[in-house]
Amino acid sequence: MIFKRVNVNGPVDVDPIVLVAKAVTSFDPANGSVSIRISVPMAPSRQITLPFSFAYDTNGAFYIGQPKVGGGPAYEATPTISPFSQGGWNYAYPAMSLFGSTWQIPNNDRNYTCHGSFNYVFQDSRGGRHNLGLSVSPNVQVGDFNCNEGIQQDGEYTTGGEGSILATTSVPTQNTGTFPAVAVTDGDGTMYDFPAANPGLYGTAVLASTVVDRNGNQVTKTGTTSVVYQDSIGRTALNVSGLGANPDTVTVGGLSSPYSVYWTTASASFTDNMVSLDSGGQPCPTGMGASSSVVSKIVLPNGRQFTFTYDPTYGMVSKIQYPTGGYVRYAWGLNSQAEAGVWWETTSQALYTGRAVTIFPQ
């Protein structure tokens, strides 16, 4: 079921709100996920105008992960590898994440450690994510072996992409754990340039330093602690103070006042009725719990606001209150029809269903 803007007579969205924010929410019954996109109006630039939105995805909030030794599976907040996202929320900049790995090759009487990269994911300016399929390692010869054999000897993948999105990178010349810049081109011919990055073993994310359309018009990112985008005629199109400052300040060119983003903590606590395979299928109830920082409200330049409430059992968004008083509400529960997932000596129903209910005040 898809929830979109109703007509101007409805309470979810009316014209004065559309001038400073437009919200689209969607629910996917196939996997029980909810997505929210609150887009803001960007001042038109010459030929190229980069969109910006506040984005939330339950798929990026919590998950049931592998257990610690001697225990059952754990409910965990999705690891944050980017300074621009947390708790399922992110500011929808063009961004790219990647992970690193190490392995060893023989080197006389000792081993030599090689560094490789993998799991490159491109986030477009609307918050959509795309697997790039890149993986590179340095061209460093050690005796009869070379690090460019790749992770698990998979070789080098300097080109990749998904659908109409294409990506290219190059083979590192040094074995330092830093991997070369990446160029991503979308179906419209717009190119996103990402700088070299060192992901370590736990991953990292970088923002596009420039975005160039097929005619050469360019948007440039500046700033370190804050994120500033200059449009193709040199104006400041977007200035974001950071993430998690409570409030974050998001200033958009052409608007007299900024957006203010406030954060709170969403906690989850529930029991999953697992079955122990080691004891003949006996019930093995397992407590689950986690917490994460999430957006509590977004105050618009006109003083109105979106507010967000979170389910105390599973930690997912349970209610979106619109500036006009209308709201969308979600009820969450374990999916009894989900396939079982096995963790060592336990099994659990590991997927969630979201039952979406939309209520409009009269």
Residue frames as qw, qx, qy, qz and C-alpha x, y, z in Angstrom:
[[0.000, 0.890, 0.457, 0.000, 0.00, 0.00, 0.00],
 [0.445, 0.218, 0.009, 0.868, 1.37, 3.42, -0.94],
 [0.159, -0.831, -0.415, 0.334, 0.64, 6.59, 1.02],
 [0.400, 0.239, 0.209, 0.860, 1.06, 9.77, -0.99],
 [0.056, 0.143, 0.186, -0.971, -0.12, 13.34, -0.82],
 [0.214, 0.595, 0.770, -0.088, -3.92, 13.66, -0.77],
 [0.206, 0.672, 0.368, 0.609, -5.82, 16.46, -2.50],
 [0.134, 0.350, -0.248, 0.893, -5.83, 19.99, -1.09],
 [0.598, -0.502, -0.128, -0.611, -9.01, 19.30, 0.86],
 [0.869, -0.239, -0.412, 0.133, -7.29, 16.61, 2.91],
 [0.450, -0.885, 0.111, -0.045, -5.41, 17.29, 6.15],
 [0.872, -0.181, 0.160, 0.426, -2.12, 15.58, 5.26],
 [0.455, -0.099, 0.286, 0.837, -0.87, 18.23, 2.85],
 [0.250, 0.887, 0.374, -0.107, -2.06, 21.68, 1.70],
 [0.564, 0.723, 0.031, 0.397, -0.47, 24.26, -0.53],
 [0.160, -0.914, 0.296, -0.226, 1.29, 26.38, 2.16],
 [0.765, -0.450, 0.455, 0.079, 3.08, 23.24, 3.38],
 [0.852, 0.370, 0.253, 0.271, 4.08, 22.15, -0.12],
 [0.267, 0.925, -0.152, 0.223, 6.00, 25.42, -0.45],
 [0.158, -0.761, 0.583, -0.236, 8.47, 24.32, 2.24],
 [0.254, -0.271, 0.925, -0.079, 8.16, 20.50, 2.39],
 [0.777, 0.129, -0.286, -0.546, 6.49, 17.60, 0.62],
 [0.410, -0.336, 0.821, -0.213, 6.21, 14.20, 2.30],
 [0.771, 0.167, -0.468, -0.398, 5.77, 10.81, 0.66],
 [0.472, -0.363, 0.758, -0.267, 5.44, 7.64, 2.75],
 [0.721, 0.223, -0.530, -0.386, 5.34, 4.10, 1.40],
 [0.659, -0.317, 0.624, -0.274, 4.81, 0.64, 2.84],
 [0.453, 0.362, -0.752, -0.314, 6.11, -2.52, 1.14],
 [0.853, -0.226, 0.204, -0.424, 3.93, -5.51, 2.10],
 [0.860, 0.315, -0.399, 0.049, 6.49, -7.89, 0.58],
 [0.616, 0.149, -0.548, 0.547, 9.07, -7.26, 3.31],
 [0.463, -0.736, -0.464, 0.167, 7.22, -5.14, 5.86],
 [0.468, -0.130, -0.063, 0.872, 9.37, -2.03, 5.35],
 [0.062, 0.924, 0.358, -0.122, 8.33, 1.61, 5.64],
 [0.507, 0.108, 0.131, 0.845, 10.02, 4.49, 3.82],
 [0.018, -0.906, -0.321, 0.275, 9.56, 8.22, 4.39],
 [0.491, 0.190, 0.200, 0.826, 10.83, 11.01, 2.14],
 [0.037, -0.898, -0.313, 0.306, 10.33, 14.65, 3.14],
 [0.577, 0.316, 0.245, 0.712, 11.67, 16.71, 0.27],
 [0.139, -0.743, -0.174, 0.631, 12.46, 20.42, 0.46],
 [0.540, 0.816, 0.190, 0.078, 12.30, 22.97, -2.38],
 [0.613, -0.296, 0.217, 0.700, 15.74, 23.75, -3.77],
 [0.193, 0.791, -0.050, -0.579, 16.32, 27.06, -5.54],
 [0.831, 0.499, 0.214, 0.119, 16.51, 26.42, -9.31],
 [0.383, -0.617, 0.410, 0.552, 20.01, 26.71, -10.69],
 [0.419, 0.612, -0.425, -0.518, 21.39, 26.86, -14.21],
 [0.637, 0.280, -0.659, -0.286, 20.52, 23.51, -15.82],
 [0.600, -0.054, -0.774, 0.196, 21.27, 21.39, -12.71],
 [0.444, -0.549, 0.245, -0.664, 19.42, 21.51, -9.39],
 [0.351, 0.112, -0.904, 0.217, 20.37, 18.89, -6.82],
 [0.625, -0.541, -0.322, -0.460, 17.34, 17.66, -4.80],
 [0.119, 0.272, -0.752, 0.588, 17.50, 17.23, -1.02],
 [0.695, -0.422, -0.326, -0.482, 15.26, 15.35, 1.41],
 [0.372, -0.413, 0.705, -0.440, 15.05, 13.97, 4.93],
 [0.709, 0.123, -0.608, -0.335, 14.83, 10.19, 4.49],
 [0.505, -0.341, 0.681, -0.406, 13.85, 7.33, 6.79],
 [0.714, 0.157, -0.610, -0.306, 13.85, 3.58, 6.09],
 [0.796, -0.451, 0.275, -0.296, 12.93, 0.93, 8.64],
 [0.953, 0.213, -0.134, 0.168, 15.26, -1.46, 6.80],
 [0.493, 0.501, -0.364, 0.611, 18.12, 0.71, 8.03],
 [0.428, -0.697, 0.172, -0.549, 16.94, 1.03, 11.65],
 [0.558, -0.430, 0.663, -0.256, 17.19, -2.32, 13.51],
 [0.733, 0.268, -0.566, -0.265, 17.85, -5.94, 12.62],
 [0.883, -0.383, 0.248, -0.105, 18.19, -9.37, 14.25],
 [0.371, 0.729, -0.574, 0.009, 21.88, -10.25, 14.05],
 [0.738, 0.131, -0.640, 0.167, 24.24, -13.05, 14.90],
 [0.699, -0.699, -0.130, -0.075, 24.51, -14.04, 18.58],
 [0.066, -0.754, 0.616, -0.219, 27.42, -13.57, 20.86],
 [0.455, 0.198, -0.865, 0.075, 29.19, -16.81, 21.82],
 [0.144, -0.154, -0.875, 0.435, 26.96, -18.87, 24.10],
 [0.273, 0.393, 0.424, -0.769, 23.84, -16.78, 23.52],
 [0.488, 0.577, 0.653, 0.051, 20.95, -16.34, 21.15],
 [0.351, 0.530, 0.334, 0.696, 20.50, -13.86, 18.30],
 [0.221, -0.462, -0.316, 0.799, 20.58, -10.18, 19.24],
 [0.235, 0.867, 0.414, 0.146, 18.35, -7.29, 18.21],
 [0.515, -0.325, 0.069, 0.790, 20.69, -4.50, 17.18],
 [0.243, 0.865, 0.046, -0.437, 20.68, -0.99, 15.78],
 [0.800, 0.527, 0.112, 0.265, 21.99, -1.00, 12.22],
 [0.614, -0.366, 0.070, 0.695, 25.69, -0.02, 12.35],
 [0.243, 0.954, 0.091, -0.151, 26.31, 3.54, 11.23],
 [0.736, -0.034, 0.247, 0.629, 29.24, 3.83, 8.85],
 [0.261, 0.577, 0.262, 0.728, 28.36, 7.34, 7.77],
 [0.163, -0.239, -0.421, 0.860, 28.39, 10.60, 9.75],
 [0.286, 0.012, -0.233, -0.929, 25.28, 11.52, 7.77],
 [0.688, -0.220, -0.492, -0.486, 22.88, 8.79, 8.93],
 [0.020, 0.138, -0.865, 0.481, 21.67, 7.06, 12.09],
 [0.360, 0.213, 0.703, -0.574, 18.64, 5.18, 13.38],
 [0.430, 0.498, 0.737, 0.155, 17.27, 4.61, 9.87],
 [0.180, 0.944, 0.176, -0.214, 17.36, 8.37, 9.16],
 [0.593, -0.124, 0.275, 0.746, 19.69, 10.12, 6.75],
 [0.215, 0.767, -0.031, -0.604, 20.07, 13.36, 4.92],
 [0.821, 0.375, 0.415, 0.115, 19.75, 12.33, 1.28],
 [0.041, 0.791, -0.445, -0.418, 23.02, 13.60, -0.11],
 [0.845, 0.424, -0.323, -0.037, 24.66, 11.77, -3.00],
 [0.427, -0.664, 0.597, -0.142, 26.92, 9.43, -1.00],
 [0.797, 0.277, -0.532, -0.071, 28.90, 6.23, -1.38],
 [0.655, -0.575, 0.451, -0.192, 29.81, 3.62, 1.24],
 [0.743, 0.394, -0.541, 0.012, 32.41, 0.88, 1.04],
 [0.815, -0.537, 0.212, -0.048, 34.09, -1.71, 3.24],
 [0.281, 0.699, -0.658, 0.025, 37.65, -2.97, 3.51],
 [0.974, -0.209, 0.061, -0.059, 39.21, -6.36, 4.16],
 [0.009, -0.737, 0.674, 0.053, 42.65, -7.88, 4.67],
 [0.998, 0.018, 0.054, -0.028, 44.19, -11.24, 3.79],
 [0.383, -0.703, 0.547, 0.243, 47.68, -12.68, 3.69],
 [0.848, 0.493, -0.193, -0.024, 49.91, -14.04, 0.93],
 [0.887, -0.256, 0.034, 0.382, 53.19, -15.95, 1.36],
 [0.228, 0.922, -0.250, 0.186, 56.36, -13.85, 1.64],
 [0.368, 0.482, -0.729, 0.318, 59.41, -16.06, 2.22],
 [0.359, -0.106, -0.849, 0.373, 59.33, -17.09, 5.89],
 [0.104, 0.367, 0.534, -0.754, 56.48, -14.76, 6.84],
 [0.266, 0.644, 0.694, 0.184, 53.15, -13.61, 5.43],
 [0.105, 0.006, 0.120, 0.987, 52.39, -10.29, 3.76],
 [0.187, 0.575, 0.667, -0.434, 49.09, -8.53, 4.52],
 [0.107, 0.253, 0.527, 0.804, 47.08, -7.21, 1.56],
 [0.221, 0.404, 0.434, -0.774, 44.23, -4.67, 1.66],
 [0.044, 0.269, 0.758, 0.593, 41.12, -4.86, -0.50],
 [0.323, 0.152, 0.232, -0.905, 37.80, -3.07, -0.87],
 [0.090, -0.276, -0.905, -0.310, 34.28, -4.36, -1.52],
 [0.089, -0.660, -0.721, 0.193, 30.55, -3.69, -0.99],
 [0.075, -0.076, 0.096, 0.990, 30.43, -0.31, -2.71],
 [0.080, 0.667, 0.741, -0.025, 26.91, 1.18, -2.43],
 [0.101, 0.190, 0.173, 0.961, 25.78, 4.44, -4.06],
 [0.040, 0.645, 0.651, -0.397, 23.04, 6.51, -2.41],
 [0.234, 0.497, 0.404, 0.731, 21.43, 8.87, -4.89],
 [0.004, 0.144, -0.212, 0.966, 20.12, 12.33, -4.01],
 [0.624, -0.310, -0.219, -0.683, 16.63, 10.92, -3.37],
 [0.555, -0.427, 0.593, -0.398, 17.84, 8.36, -0.83],
 [0.962, 0.196, -0.050, -0.186, 17.74, 5.33, -3.15],
 [0.447, -0.607, 0.642, 0.142, 20.57, 2.81, -2.76],
 [0.823, 0.511, -0.183, -0.167, 22.34, 0.98, -5.57],
 [0.818, -0.343, 0.381, 0.262, 24.92, -1.82, -5.46],
 [0.285, 0.835, -0.358, -0.306, 27.95, -0.85, -7.58],
 [0.987, 0.126, 0.082, 0.061, 29.66, -4.25, -7.65],
 [0.364, 0.792, -0.422, 0.250, 33.18, -2.80, -7.32],
 [0.838, -0.509, 0.148, 0.127, 36.11, -4.51, -5.58],
 [0.553, 0.723, -0.320, 0.262, 39.79, -3.59, -5.93],
 [0.777, -0.559, 0.117, 0.266, 43.13, -4.41, -4.31],
 [0.020, -0.870, 0.365, 0.330, 46.65, -3.06, -4.92],
 [0.856, 0.474, -0.184, 0.092, 48.93, -4.18, -7.73],
 [0.253, -0.773, 0.564, -0.144, 51.74, -5.18, -5.37],
 [0.851, 0.243, -0.464, -0.013, 53.94, -8.15, -6.28],
 [0.484, -0.631, 0.559, -0.233, 55.34, -10.24, -3.41],
 [0.409, -0.246, 0.868, 0.138, 57.45, -13.14, -4.66],
 [0.037, 0.138, 0.873, 0.465, 55.23, -15.35, -6.77],
 [0.030, -0.662, -0.740, 0.114, 52.04, -13.73, -5.48],
 [0.064, 0.258, 0.128, 0.956, 50.27, -10.42, -6.02],
 [0.154, 0.299, 0.608, -0.719, 47.70, -8.62, -3.87],
 [0.422, 0.256, -0.200, -0.846, 45.67, -7.87, -7.00],
 [0.203, -0.115, -0.956, -0.176, 44.35, -11.41, -6.95],
 [0.436, -0.409, -0.181, -0.781, 41.67, -9.80, -4.80],
 [0.518, -0.268, 0.564, -0.584, 39.61, -10.78, -1.77],
 [0.779, 0.049, 0.598, -0.181, 39.20, -14.58, -1.79],
 [0.333, -0.175, 0.708, 0.598, 41.07, -14.49, -5.11],
 [0.434, 0.675, 0.565, -0.190, 38.02, -12.96, -6.80],
 [0.490, 0.326, 0.350, 0.729, 40.14, -10.58, -8.87],
 [0.071, -0.267, -0.105, 0.955, 39.64, -6.89, -9.61],
 [0.172, 0.692, 0.679, 0.177, 36.30, -5.25, -10.45],
 [0.232, -0.238, -0.015, 0.943, 37.07, -1.70, -11.53],
 [0.326, -0.077, -0.327, -0.884, 33.75, -1.25, -13.35],
 [0.031, -0.322, -0.925, 0.199, 30.25, -2.05, -12.19],
 [0.286, -0.057, -0.059, -0.955, 26.82, -0.63, -11.57],
 [0.242, 0.339, 0.860, -0.293, 23.13, -1.39, -11.27],
 [0.395, 0.754, 0.512, -0.113, 20.63, -0.91, -14.06],
 [0.435, 0.829, 0.117, 0.330, 21.30, 2.41, -15.79],
 [0.329, -0.906, 0.265, -0.006, 23.84, 3.43, -13.13],
 [0.847, 0.345, -0.238, 0.326, 27.49, 2.87, -14.07],
 [0.479, -0.848, 0.218, 0.062, 30.56, 3.11, -11.82],
 [0.784, 0.443, -0.266, 0.343, 34.29, 3.12, -12.45],
 [0.493, -0.826, 0.261, 0.077, 37.35, 3.18, -10.23],
 [0.556, 0.643, -0.518, 0.093, 41.01, 2.11, -10.56],
 [0.889, -0.168, -0.349, 0.244, 43.48, -0.32, -9.01],
 [0.400, -0.900, 0.155, 0.074, 45.44, 1.10, -6.04],
 [0.610, 0.624, -0.413, 0.259, 49.16, 1.53, -6.65],
 [0.078, 0.443, -0.699, 0.555, 50.02, 1.22, -2.94],
 [0.589, -0.315, -0.744, -0.022, 49.00, -1.27, -0.25],
 [0.063, 0.197, -0.433, 0.878, 47.90, 1.30, 2.36],
 [0.015, 0.474, 0.825, -0.306, 44.18, 0.51, 2.75],
 [0.234, 0.596, 0.101, -0.762, 43.21, 3.70, 0.88],
 [0.513, 0.339, 0.739, 0.277, 41.27, 3.10, -2.32],
 [0.190, 0.032, 0.339, 0.921, 41.01, 5.35, -5.39],
 [0.351, 0.276, 0.139, -0.884, 38.30, 7.81, -6.31],
 [0.317, 0.345, 0.878, 0.100, 35.06, 6.53, -7.88],
 [0.247, 0.157, -0.232, -0.928, 32.98, 8.07, -10.67],
 [0.300, 0.382, 0.859, -0.164, 29.27, 7.17, -10.82],
 [0.187, 0.079, -0.376, -0.904, 27.08, 8.09, -13.79],
 [0.465, 0.304, 0.687, -0.468, 23.29, 7.82, -13.65],
 [0.488, 0.437, 0.721, 0.225, 20.83, 7.21, -16.47],
 [0.218, 0.943, 0.225, -0.111, 20.50, 10.94, -17.20],
 [0.656, 0.533, -0.100, 0.525, 24.23, 11.29, -17.78],
 [0.282, -0.882, 0.202, -0.319, 24.85, 13.09, -14.48],
 [0.729, 0.213, -0.532, 0.373, 28.24, 12.20, -12.98],
 [0.596, -0.784, 0.060, -0.160, 28.99, 11.99, -9.26],
 [0.554, 0.510, -0.533, 0.386, 32.66, 12.17, -8.26],
 [0.771, -0.631, -0.042, -0.071, 33.63, 10.53, -4.96],
 [0.066, 0.814, -0.558, 0.147, 37.06, 11.04, -3.39],
 [0.575, 0.209, -0.766, 0.194, 39.52, 8.33, -2.37],
 [0.651, -0.561, 0.125, -0.496, 38.65, 6.69, 0.95],
 [0.254, 0.281, -0.883, 0.277, 40.09, 4.40, 3.63],
 [0.692, -0.379, -0.297, -0.538, 37.24, 2.24, 4.97],
 [0.275, -0.418, 0.773, -0.391, 39.25, 0.17, 7.46],
 [0.091, -0.064, -0.992, -0.062, 37.52, -3.08, 8.37],
 [0.113, 0.481, 0.731, -0.470, 34.25, -1.47, 9.51],
 [0.291, 0.654, 0.586, 0.381, 33.39, 0.62, 6.48],
 [0.127, -0.426, -0.106, 0.890, 33.09, 4.32, 5.74],
 [0.369, 0.741, 0.546, 0.128, 31.02, 6.68, 3.62],
 [0.274, -0.255, 0.152, 0.915, 31.94, 9.74, 1.59],
 [0.380, 0.749, 0.351, -0.413, 29.87, 12.45, -0.08],
 [0.635, 0.546, 0.318, 0.445, 30.14, 13.36, -3.74],
 [0.373, -0.435, 0.002, 0.819, 32.62, 16.22, -4.05],
 [0.216, 0.315, -0.276, -0.882, 31.11, 17.35, -7.37],
 [0.528, 0.436, 0.723, -0.092, 27.97, 16.56, -9.34],
 [0.033, 0.408, -0.423, -0.808, 28.17, 17.40, -13.06],
 [0.714, 0.457, 0.405, -0.341, 25.36, 17.10, -15.61],
 [0.759, 0.274, 0.464, 0.365, 25.87, 16.06, -19.24],
 [0.348, 0.867, 0.139, 0.328, 26.26, 19.72, -20.26],
 [0.553, 0.268, -0.335, 0.714, 29.04, 20.41, -17.77],
 [0.343, -0.691, 0.051, -0.634, 26.96, 22.34, -15.22],
 [0.571, 0.081, -0.708, 0.407, 28.30, 21.57, -11.76],
 [0.579, -0.747, -0.030, -0.327, 27.30, 21.48, -8.09],
 [0.498, 0.407, -0.606, 0.468, 30.23, 21.47, -5.64],
 [0.715, -0.626, -0.310, 0.021, 30.42, 20.32, -2.01],
 [0.265, 0.567, -0.450, 0.637, 32.50, 22.31, 0.45],
 [0.562, -0.580, 0.257, -0.530, 32.85, 22.23, 4.22],
 [0.358, 0.231, -0.882, 0.202, 34.05, 19.55, 6.64],
 [0.080, 0.155, 0.803, -0.571, 32.06, 19.62, 9.89],
 [0.511, 0.517, 0.343, -0.595, 29.10, 21.11, 7.99],
 [0.490, 0.239, 0.712, 0.442, 27.98, 20.25, 4.47],
 [0.210, 0.687, 0.036, -0.695, 27.66, 23.10, 1.99],
 [0.581, 0.352, 0.625, 0.386, 26.57, 22.78, -1.63],
 [0.065, 0.571, -0.145, -0.805, 27.30, 25.57, -4.10],
 [0.704, 0.535, 0.451, -0.123, 25.22, 25.55, -7.25],
 [0.705, 0.326, 0.354, 0.521, 26.37, 26.09, -10.84],
 [0.207, 0.814, 0.088, 0.535, 26.34, 29.89, -10.48],
 [0.379, 0.306, -0.503, 0.714, 28.23, 29.96, -7.18],
 [0.490, -0.515, 0.091, -0.697, 25.32, 30.44, -4.76],
 [0.094, -0.156, 0.905, -0.383, 25.01, 28.46, -1.54],
 [0.564, -0.172, -0.559, -0.583, 22.15, 26.10, -2.32],
 [0.830, -0.428, -0.333, -0.134, 22.32, 24.06, 0.90],
 [0.141, 0.541, -0.623, 0.548, 24.06, 24.35, 4.26],
 [0.830, -0.395, -0.356, -0.171, 23.65, 21.55, 6.82],
 [0.269, -0.801, 0.431, -0.317, 25.23, 22.02, 10.25],
 [0.054, 0.330, -0.930, 0.152, 25.75, 18.28, 10.82],
 [0.682, -0.238, -0.578, -0.380, 23.78, 15.33, 12.12],
 [0.678, -0.374, -0.596, 0.213, 22.61, 14.70, 15.68],
 [0.234, 0.256, -0.300, 0.889, 23.32, 18.19, 17.07],
 [0.273, -0.605, -0.742, 0.091, 19.75, 18.51, 18.38],
 [0.734, 0.574, 0.313, -0.184, 18.78, 20.60, 16.61],
 [0.526, 0.034, 0.495, 0.691, 20.52, 20.25, 13.29],
 [0.236, 0.726, 0.100, -0.638, 20.12, 23.36, 11.17],
 [0.522, 0.250, 0.661, 0.478, 19.41, 22.94, 7.47],
 [0.132, 0.687, 0.032, -0.714, 19.50, 26.18, 5.48],
 [0.561, 0.407, 0.631, 0.348, 18.16, 26.15, 1.92],
 [0.179, -0.113, 0.229, 0.950, 18.89, 28.98, -0.49],
 [0.215, -0.329, -0.502, -0.771, 15.90, 31.23, -1.11],
 [0.544, -0.620, -0.554, -0.110, 14.16, 30.51, 2.21],
 [0.084, -0.787, 0.209, -0.574, 14.32, 33.13, 4.97],
 [0.589, -0.544, 0.484, -0.351, 14.46, 30.61, 7.85],
 [0.202, 0.359, -0.907, -0.084, 16.14, 27.20, 8.24],
 [0.839, -0.230, -0.416, -0.265, 14.72, 23.75, 8.95],
 [0.229, -0.560, 0.674, -0.425, 15.46, 22.46, 12.45],
 [0.789, -0.003, -0.593, -0.163, 15.80, 18.73, 13.09],
 [0.449, -0.562, 0.510, -0.472, 15.43, 17.41, 16.66],
 [0.568, 0.192, -0.800, -0.012, 16.54, 13.98, 17.87],
 [0.689, -0.446, 0.341, -0.459, 15.47, 11.55, 20.56],
 [0.057, -0.323, 0.945, 0.000, 16.10, 7.90, 21.46],
 [0.824, 0.004, -0.239, -0.513, 13.99, 5.01, 20.17],
 [0.237, -0.367, 0.871, -0.223, 14.19, 1.86, 22.30],
 [0.752, 0.037, -0.496, -0.433, 13.02, -1.66, 21.58],
 [0.216, -0.282, 0.854, -0.380, 12.25, -4.52, 23.97],
 [0.835, 0.060, -0.104, -0.537, 10.42, -7.76, 23.16],
 [0.556, -0.283, 0.781, -0.038, 10.63, -11.54, 23.44],
 [0.585, 0.378, -0.543, -0.469, 11.08, -13.75, 20.39],
 [0.845, -0.174, 0.424, -0.275, 9.75, -17.29, 20.92],
 [0.352, 0.565, -0.714, -0.217, 12.60, -19.30, 19.44],
 [0.982, -0.089, 0.001, -0.167, 13.01, -23.05, 19.28],
 [0.300, -0.670, 0.674, 0.082, 16.12, -24.82, 20.51],
 [0.795, 0.366, -0.425, -0.230, 17.35, -27.36, 17.97],
 [0.270, 0.423, -0.806, 0.315, 19.71, -28.80, 20.54],
 [0.259, -0.045, 0.778, -0.571, 16.93, -29.86, 22.91],
 [0.163, 0.311, 0.929, 0.117, 14.48, -31.54, 20.58],
 [0.047, -0.495, -0.489, -0.716, 12.62, -28.44, 19.51],
 [0.326, -0.617, -0.594, 0.401, 11.83, -27.10, 22.96],
 [0.064, 0.939, 0.203, 0.270, 10.64, -23.46, 23.23],
 [0.627, -0.184, -0.150, 0.742, 13.45, -21.04, 24.00],
 [0.046, 0.958, 0.269, 0.089, 12.05, -17.51, 24.56],
 [0.621, -0.004, -0.018, 0.784, 14.80, -14.95, 23.96],
 [0.079, -0.873, -0.259, 0.405, 14.71, -11.33, 25.09],
 [0.530, 0.431, 0.267, 0.680, 15.55, -8.71, 22.47],
 [0.175, -0.914, -0.230, 0.286, 16.45, -5.08, 23.09],
 [0.549, 0.149, 0.186, 0.801, 18.26, -2.18, 21.45],
 [0.013, 0.880, 0.277, -0.386, 18.16, 1.62, 21.13],
 [0.523, 0.227, 0.331, 0.752, 19.16, 4.23, 18.58],
 [0.010, 0.463, 0.103, -0.880, 19.02, 7.98, 17.98],
 [0.252, 0.509, 0.736, 0.368, 16.08, 8.96, 15.76],
 [0.026, -0.246, -0.137, -0.959, 14.37, 12.13, 14.55],
 [0.016, 0.452, 0.758, -0.471, 11.58, 13.32, 16.85],
 [0.293, 0.838, 0.392, -0.240, 10.47, 16.36, 14.83],
 [0.445, 0.160, 0.332, 0.816, 11.35, 18.50, 11.84],
 [0.046, 0.772, 0.337, -0.538, 10.40, 22.16, 12.24],
 [0.529, 0.562, 0.427, 0.472, 9.76, 23.87, 8.91],
 [0.294, 0.125, -0.003, 0.948, 10.79, 27.45, 8.02],
 [0.311, -0.498, -0.288, -0.756, 7.16, 28.56, 8.49],
 [0.308, -0.366, 0.560, -0.676, 7.13, 27.26, 12.08],
 [0.904, -0.052, 0.004, -0.424, 4.96, 24.20, 11.42],
 [0.151, -0.530, 0.833, -0.049, 6.37, 20.74, 12.02],
 [0.814, 0.035, -0.540, -0.210, 6.39, 17.02, 11.31],
 [0.426, -0.535, 0.631, -0.366, 6.59, 14.88, 14.47],
 [0.675, 0.204, -0.695, -0.140, 7.50, 11.20, 14.73],
 [0.684, -0.436, 0.431, -0.395, 6.58, 8.60, 17.34],
 [0.387, 0.395, -0.830, -0.077, 8.29, 5.20, 17.65],
 [0.859, -0.248, -0.360, -0.268, 6.96, 1.80, 18.64],
 [0.381, -0.703, 0.526, -0.290, 8.22, 0.93, 22.17],
 [0.928, -0.100, 0.355, -0.057, 8.35, -2.78, 21.34],
 [0.843, 0.273, 0.279, 0.371, 10.30, -2.83, 18.06],
 [0.381, -0.531, 0.130, 0.745, 11.71, 0.71, 17.86],
 [0.297, 0.304, 0.592, 0.685, 10.27, 1.40, 14.40],
 [0.180, -0.022, -0.012, -0.983, 8.33, 4.54, 13.47],
 [0.064, 0.399, 0.903, -0.148, 4.72, 4.12, 14.55],
 [0.143, 0.852, 0.483, -0.142, 3.18, 7.53, 13.79],
 [0.347, 0.121, 0.202, 0.908, 3.89, 10.48, 11.53],
 [0.038, 0.787, 0.478, -0.388, 2.04, 13.65, 12.53],
 [0.432, 0.485, 0.345, 0.678, 1.76, 16.08, 9.62],
 [0.142, -0.019, -0.173, 0.974, 1.91, 19.87, 10.00],
 [0.389, -0.251, -0.331, -0.822, -1.81, 20.01, 9.15],
 [0.578, -0.237, 0.479, -0.617, -2.87, 17.65, 11.94],
 [0.927, 0.163, -0.193, -0.278, -3.34, 14.52, 9.84],
 [0.329, -0.591, 0.736, -0.035, -1.30, 11.45, 10.63],
 [0.790, 0.230, -0.536, -0.190, -0.22, 8.05, 9.37],
 [0.576, -0.522, 0.548, -0.308, 0.10, 5.26, 11.92],
 [0.637, 0.314, -0.697, -0.102, 1.86, 1.88, 11.71],
 [0.786, -0.438, 0.332, -0.283, 1.43, -1.18, 13.93],
 [0.363, 0.562, -0.742, -0.028, 4.35, -3.64, 14.06],
 [0.843, -0.284, 0.371, -0.268, 4.59, -7.33, 14.90],
 [0.308, -0.372, 0.839, 0.251, 6.61, -10.46, 14.24],
 [0.638, 0.312, -0.409, -0.572, 5.81, -12.24, 11.00],
 [0.727, -0.192, 0.615, -0.235, 4.61, -15.74, 11.91],
 [0.874, 0.445, 0.187, -0.058, 4.86, -16.82, 8.25],
 [0.193, 0.851, -0.481, -0.085, 8.50, -15.81, 7.82],
 [0.863, 0.220, -0.432, 0.142, 11.12, -18.40, 7.02],
 [0.746, -0.646, 0.015, 0.159, 13.23, -19.53, 9.96],
 [0.369, 0.777, -0.437, 0.263, 16.78, -18.25, 10.39],
 [0.916, -0.285, -0.217, 0.181, 19.32, -20.44, 12.17],
 [0.043, 0.826, -0.444, 0.343, 22.00, -19.10, 14.52],
 [0.072, 0.399, -0.865, 0.296, 24.22, -21.88, 15.79],
 [0.098, -0.167, -0.961, 0.196, 21.85, -23.66, 18.23],
 [0.239, 0.500, 0.518, -0.652, 18.79, -21.45, 17.90],
 [0.166, 0.360, 0.662, 0.637, 16.22, -20.59, 15.29],
 [0.062, 0.507, 0.395, -0.764, 14.03, -17.53, 15.04],
 [0.356, 0.747, 0.513, 0.229, 11.42, -15.89, 12.89],
 [0.481, -0.313, 0.019, 0.819, 13.56, -12.98, 11.83],
 [0.096, 0.335, 0.403, 0.846, 11.34, -10.82, 9.62],
 [0.094, 0.382, 0.514, -0.762, 8.78, -8.21, 10.57],
 [0.123, 0.578, 0.664, 0.459, 5.47, -7.20, 9.15],
 [0.000, -0.176, -0.223, 0.959, 4.12, -3.68, 9.26],
 [0.088, 0.627, 0.764, 0.126, 0.36, -3.21, 9.20],
 [0.146, 0.050, 0.048, 0.987, -0.24, 0.32, 7.96],
 [0.021, -0.731, -0.675, 0.094, -3.29, 2.31, 9.10],
 [0.183, 0.220, 0.109, 0.952, -3.90, 5.82, 7.78],
 [0.149, -0.705, -0.649, 0.244, -6.17, 8.04, 9.89],
 [0.153, 0.372, 0.133, 0.906, -7.26, 11.56, 9.00],
 [0.013, 0.362, 0.593, -0.719, -8.95, 13.83, 11.56],
 [0.166, 0.674, 0.679, 0.241, -12.42, 14.99, 10.59]]
